């Protein structure tokens, strides 16, 4: 038996004095209202209503039950409203995991603006380049710059992340500037070894795609380290643009093979699939899209 439905039907019949009117107000048929009340009476083992062809009124037991039922339904409505209000105004704790470099270079100023907009929300940010498990580690949102694999999690694309091959002027003076992807085979690379492509670099140009696996002297899971080692002249690095841009502007790094491009990565917000996405998660992801890129629902599921 649908106890809650039966309570609502019974209370509405008593309030309106009619099965038909209760049905109109609840948008149910008269027969459905009648069945709800009959099921309730059967479960209780008492008659709750006196019925005529056009009118219904509570019995003595029905009146007592009605008074309690009104209180119960009122408490349920208050509980529903409390949850709805909590959903409409973000408050409480929001746990976010983000890559170290993106967190230190780009996320900080954005977080300050988000906090100013939603002052009742507490943010707990964990910066890590490890592939933490969003569910097991209890994160509401995980930000990843990656090529995503399939899984049960939902990923929303925030922005593309372009990449460029860079070397220091000193390194290029000593080892020469590559003009074609095949020239990379004679160079030392500094690699980020935690992508799906491993240590292979894919470069595309007017003459097609080229897969190169240059010899590497450093493999690390942080692109700022790669940038700093490249500035010191120890090899060529395939770097996200937002990490290399300042060093390129200062002349500490030079971009090579500009007629070829590496497949862009993307910044994704990853979160567990839920029927009702919490308002704090939704507002945070919407804010990141507003701040860093156009809305782009990917439908990707990722690890």
C-alpha positions in Angstrom: 0.0 0.0 0.0 1.1 3.5 -0.8 0.7 4.9 2.8 1.7 8.4 1.9 -0.6 8.5 -1.1 -3.4 7.1 1.0 -2.9 9.7 3.7 -3.0 12.6 1.2 -6.1 11.2 -0.4 -7.9 10.7 2.9 -7.0 14.2 4.2 -8.1 15.8 1.0 -11.5 13.9 1.1 -12.1 15.2 4.6 -11.1 18.7 3.7 -13.2 18.8 0.6 -16.0 16.6 1.8 -16.1 14.7 -1.6 -14.2 11.9 -3.3 -14.7 13.6 -6.6 -13.4 17.0 -5.5 -10.4 15.4 -3.7 -9.6 13.7 -7.0 -9.8 17.0 -9.0 -7.5 18.7 -6.5 -5.0 15.8 -6.5 -5.4 15.2 -10.3 -6.5 11.7 -9.7 -9.7 9.8 -10.7 -12.5 9.4 -8.2 -11.9 5.6 -8.2 -8.2 6.1 -7.4 -9.1 8.3 -4.4 -11.6 5.7 -3.3 -9.1 2.9 -3.5 -6.5 4.9 -1.5 -9.0 5.5 1.3 -10.3 1.8 1.2 -6.7 0.5 1.4 -6.1 2.8 4.4 -9.2 1.6 6.2 -8.4 -2.0 5.5 -4.8 -1.6 6.8 -6.1 0.0 10.0 -9.1 -2.2 10.4 -11.5 0.7 11.1 -13.9 2.8 9.1 -12.6 6.3 8.6 -15.4 7.9 6.5 -19.1 8.0 6.3 -20.1 7.9 2.7 -23.1 9.1 0.7 -23.5 9.4 -3.0 -22.3 13.1 -2.9 -20.7 13.6 0.4 -18.0 12.1 2.7 -17.5 12.9 6.4 -15.1 11.5 9.0 -16.2 9.0 11.6 -15.1 9.6 15.2 -12.0 7.4 14.5 -11.6 9.2 11.2 -11.6 12.6 12.8 -8.8 11.6 15.2 -6.9 10.0 12.4 -7.4 13.1 10.2 -5.9 15.4 12.9 -2.8 13.3 13.2 -2.5 12.8 9.4 -2.6 16.6 8.9 0.4 17.0 11.3 2.3 14.2 9.6 1.8 15.6 6.1 2.7 19.1 7.4 6.0 17.7 8.8 6.8 16.0 5.5 6.1 19.2 3.6 8.4 21.1 6.0 11.1 18.5 5.5 10.8 18.8 1.7 11.0 22.5 1.8 14.1 22.4 4.0 15.9 20.2 1.5 14.7 22.3 -1.4 15.9 25.5 0.3 19.3 23.9 1.0 19.5 23.0 -2.7 18.8 26.5 -3.8 21.4 28.2 -1.6 24.9 26.6 -1.6 26.2 26.0 1.9 28.3 23.5 3.7 31.5 21.8 2.6 32.6 21.4 -1.1 35.7 19.1 -1.5 37.6 19.5 -4.8 40.6 17.7 -6.1 42.7 19.5 -8.8 46.0 19.1 -10.6 48.9 20.8 -8.8 50.0 23.1 -11.7 46.5 24.2 -12.7 45.7 24.7 -9.1 48.6 27.0 -8.3 48.6 28.9 -11.6 45.0 29.3 -12.6 42.6 28.0 -9.9 43.5 30.3 -7.0 42.1 33.6 -8.4 39.0 31.8 -9.6 38.4 30.3 -6.2 38.6 33.7 -4.6 35.9 35.0 -6.9 33.8 31.9 -6.3 34.0 32.4 -2.6 33.0 36.0 -2.9 29.9 35.0 -4.8 28.9 32.1 -2.5 30.0 33.2 1.0 28.2 30.5 2.9 30.1 27.7 1.2 33.3 26.1 2.6 35.9 24.9 0.1 38.4 22.2 0.8 40.9 22.0 -2.1 43.3 19.1 -2.5 46.0 19.7 -5.1 47.6 16.5 -6.4 48.9 15.1 -9.6 48.1 11.6 -8.5 45.0 9.9 -10.1 42.9 9.9 -6.9 39.6 8.1 -6.8 36.9 10.7 -6.6 34.4 8.4 -4.9 36.7 6.5 -2.6 38.5 9.7 -1.5 35.3 11.6 -1.0 35.6 14.4 -3.5 32.5 16.2 -4.7 34.4 17.4 -7.9 37.7 16.3 -9.4 39.4 18.4 -12.0 41.6 16.6 -14.5 43.6 17.7 -17.5 43.7 14.5 -19.5 42.5 12.3 -22.3 39.7 10.5 -20.5 39.1 6.8 -20.3 35.6 5.3 -20.0 34.1 4.6 -16.6 31.0 5.1 -14.5 31.9 8.7 -13.6 30.5 11.8 -15.4 32.9 14.3 -17.0 32.0 17.8 -18.1 34.5 19.6 -20.4 35.5 23.0 -19.0 38.1 24.1 -21.7 40.6 22.7 -24.2 44.2 22.7 -23.2 46.6 23.3 -26.1 50.1 21.9 -26.0 53.4 23.1 -27.5 56.9 21.7 -27.8 59.4 24.0 -26.2 63.2 24.2 -25.6 65.5 26.7 -24.2 67.6 28.9 -26.5 70.7 27.3 -25.1 69.5 23.8 -25.8 68.5 24.7 -29.3 71.8 26.4 -30.0 73.7 23.2 -28.9 71.4 20.6 -30.5 69.7 22.4 -33.4 66.1 23.3 -33.9 63.9 20.5 -35.2 62.1 21.3 -38.5 60.1 18.1 -38.8 58.7 15.7 -36.3 61.2 13.0 -37.4 64.0 15.3 -36.3 62.8 14.8 -32.7 64.4 11.3 -32.8 67.8 13.0 -32.4 66.8 15.1 -29.4 66.4 14.4 -25.7 62.8 14.7 -24.4 61.4 15.6 -21.0 58.1 13.7 -20.8 54.9 13.6 -18.8 54.5 9.9 -18.6 51.0 9.5 -17.2 48.9 10.1 -20.3 47.1 7.4 -22.3 49.7 7.8 -25.1 52.6 7.1 -22.6 55.9 8.7 -23.9 54.8 8.9 -27.5 54.2 12.3 -29.0 51.6 12.6 -31.8 52.0 15.6 -34.0 49.8 16.5 -36.9 50.5 18.8 -39.8 49.8 19.3 -43.5 51.7 16.0 -44.3 49.6 14.0 -41.9 50.1 12.5 -38.4 53.4 11.5 -36.9 53.9 9.3 -33.9 57.3 9.9 -32.3 58.9 8.3 -29.3 62.0 10.4 -28.6 64.6 9.2 -26.1 63.8 10.7 -22.7 66.0 11.7 -19.8 63.2 12.8 -17.4 59.7 11.4 -16.8 57.6 13.3 -14.2 54.0 13.8 -13.3 54.1 17.6 -13.0 54.4 19.9 -16.0 55.9 22.8 -14.1 58.9 20.6 -13.3 59.2 19.7 -17.0 59.1 23.5 -17.8 61.7 24.4 -15.3 64.1 21.6 -16.4 63.5 22.6 -20.1 64.4 26.2 -19.2 67.7 24.9 -17.8 68.5 23.4 -21.2 68.1 19.7 -20.5 65.8 18.8 -23.3 62.6 19.4 -25.2 59.2 19.3 -23.4 55.7 19.0 -24.7 53.9 21.4 -22.4 50.4 22.8 -21.8 50.2 26.3 -23.2 49.1 27.8 -19.9 52.3 26.5 -18.2 54.8 27.4 -20.9 53.3 30.8 -22.0 55.1 33.0 -19.5 58.5 31.4 -20.1 58.0 31.8 -23.8 57.1 35.5 -23.4 60.2 36.0 -21.4 62.4 34.3 -24.0 63.3 31.5 -21.6 61.7 28.9 -23.9 61.1 28.9 -27.6 58.3 27.0 -29.4 59.5 24.6 -32.1 57.6 22.8 -34.8 54.9 25.4 -34.9 53.5 24.0 -38.2 52.6 20.9 -36.3 50.2 20.5 -33.4 49.8 17.9 -30.6 46.2 16.8 -29.9 44.9 19.2 -27.2 44.0 17.8 -23.8 41.1 19.3 -21.9 40.2 20.3 -18.4 37.3 18.2 -17.2 35.2 18.4 -14.1 34.6 14.8 -13.0 31.9 13.8 -10.6 29.8 10.6 -9.7 26.6 10.1 -11.6 23.6 11.2 -9.4 20.0 11.7 -10.2 20.0 15.1 -8.6 23.3 16.9 -8.8 23.8 18.9 -5.7 23.5 22.7 -6.1 27.0 23.3 -4.7 28.6 21.0 -7.3 26.4 22.3 -10.1 27.2 26.0 -9.3 31.0 25.3 -9.0 31.1 23.5 -12.3 29.0 26.3 -14.0 31.4 28.9 -12.5 34.4 27.1 -14.0 32.8 26.9 -17.4 31.9 30.6 -17.1 35.5 31.5 -16.0 37.5 29.2 -18.3 35.6 28.3 -21.3 32.3 27.8 -23.1 29.8 25.2 -21.9 30.6 21.9 -23.5 28.7 18.8 -22.3 30.8 15.9 -23.4 28.8 12.9 -22.3 32.2 11.3 -21.6 32.5 8.8 -18.8 35.9 8.6 -17.2 38.0 6.9 -14.6 
